[in-house]
Amino acid sequence: MCFGILTSAWNSQITEALQQGAVNTLKAHGVKDADIIIHKVPGSYELPQAAAYMIRELPVDAVICLGCLIQGETRHFEFISQAVANACMTIGLETYRPVIFGVLTTDTFEQAAQRSGGKHGNKGDEAAVAAIQMIHLKRKMKSDSQEFRDTVQ
C-alpha cells in the first residue's frame, strides 16, 4: 500500500503532530518509508485540490488530508470546514480512492492540542487507520466481486 499525506502549514504545531501520528501509525502497520509520500499545502482549504493532484500524479492508494481549523469570530470557519469536508468526499467518490478527512475543527487551540497528541489521542493516528481500513475494504470487495463472477460463470 502506498499512502499520500497532505498536511496544512496553517496551525503547524497541531498539523505536524497530526502528521507524526499518521506516519507512526502507518509504520506500526508495516508501511515502509518509501510508501509514504508527504507534501505540505498552505492551508486546509487547499487540501482537496492537492489530494486531486496527488491521486492523478502519484501511485497512492489513499490520501490522508490533515489540517486544523479553529473557530474565530466570523463564519469563515464554517465555510472552510464544510467546503473541505465536501470536496474531500467528492474527490474520493470520483477517483475511487479513499481521501481521508483528518482535519480538526475545534473551538480553541487547546481543544486542537488535546486531539493532536493530548488527552483525546491523536486524530492523525485515526486518519491513518481509516485509510488502511478503506484500502483493505476496497481490495476485499474487488476480491469478492471476482469470486462472485467466477462462481456465476
N, C-alpha and C positions, 0 to 999 in steps of 0.2 A: 504494500500500500504506500502511496505517495501522498503527502499532505501539504497543502499550502496554508500558511498562516499569514494573515494580514493584520497589522497592528497599527492603530491610530497613534500618531505622535502627540495628539492633544491629551492632556492629563497623563503624561508619560509615566509618572510614578506609579499610577494604577495600571495602565495598559502594559507596561513592561513586566509587572508582576503577573498579570494575566497570561502574557506570552510565556513567561518562565514556567508557570503552572501547566500550560498546554504542552510545552516541549517536554517537561519532566514526565508527564502522563504518557505521551506518545512513546517516549523512550522506555518507560516502565512496561509498556505493552509490546516491546520488541522492535519498534520502528528505528531504523538506522538514521544517523545524522544526514546522510545523503538523500534520504527520502522525506526530509522536512525542508520546505522552501519557505523562507521568511522574507517578507517585504513590509516596509513602513508606508503608511499613507498619511496625508496631512491631518485629517480628522475623520470622525466616524461617518460623516456624510459621503466620503469618498470610498468607503469600504465596498459597497456593491459594485461600483464601476471597476474597481481594482479586482474584485472577485471574477467579474466577467472577463477582464483581460487575462487573468491568471488561468482560468479554465480554457480559454482559447489558445494561449501561447505555451502553456506548460503541461506536462503529463501528470496532473494531480487527480487523485480520486475523490478528494473532498477539499473544501476551503473552509478554514476557521477564521471568522471575522471577529476581531477583538477591539473593543472600544469602551469609552466611558463618557456618558452624558450625565451632567449634573444639573438638576433643576435650577434655573435662575429666576429672575423677576419677570421675565417675559414668556410668551408662548413659543418661543424659538425651540425650546427643549421638546415640546410636543410634536412640532412639525418634523424635526430632525429624527426623533425616535421612531415615529411611525413610518417616515419615508425609508429609513434604513432597514427596518424590520420587513416592510413590504417588499422592498427591492431585493433583499437577500432571498426571501422566499421565491420571488418571481424568477430570479436567476437560477436557483436550484431546480425549479419546475421546468424551465425552458431548456436547461442543459443536461438534465438527468444526472446531476452530480450534487451531492449534499453541499449546501452552503450554510454553515452553522452560525447562528446569531449569538455571538458571545459578547454582546455589548451591554455593559451595566447601565441601567437607567435609574439613578438614585436622586434623592433629595439633597444629600450633602456629601462632601468629600469623605467624611468619616464613615458613612454608610458604604461608599465605594471601597474604602480601605479595608473594611471588615469583610468584603466579598472578593477581595483580591489577595487573600492570604491571611486574613484575620479570623475572628471567631466564627464567621459564616463560611469558612473554607475559601477555595479559590475557584471562581467560576470559569477560569481558563482550563482547569482540570476537567470540569464538567463538559465544556465545549469539546475538548479532545475526546472524551469518552463518547459523546454523542456522535462525533464524526466517525469514530471506529465502528460504533454500532450500526450506523447508517450504511457504511460500506459493506459490512457483513450482511445486513439485511438485503441490500441490493444484489449481492452475489448469491445469497440463498434463494431469492426469488428467481433469479436467472437460472440457477440450477434446477429449481422446482419446475420452472416452465419447460426446460429441456426434457426433464424426466417425464413430464406430462405429455409432451409431444411424442416422445419415444414410445410411450405406452399406448397412445391413441393410434399411432401408425401401425 
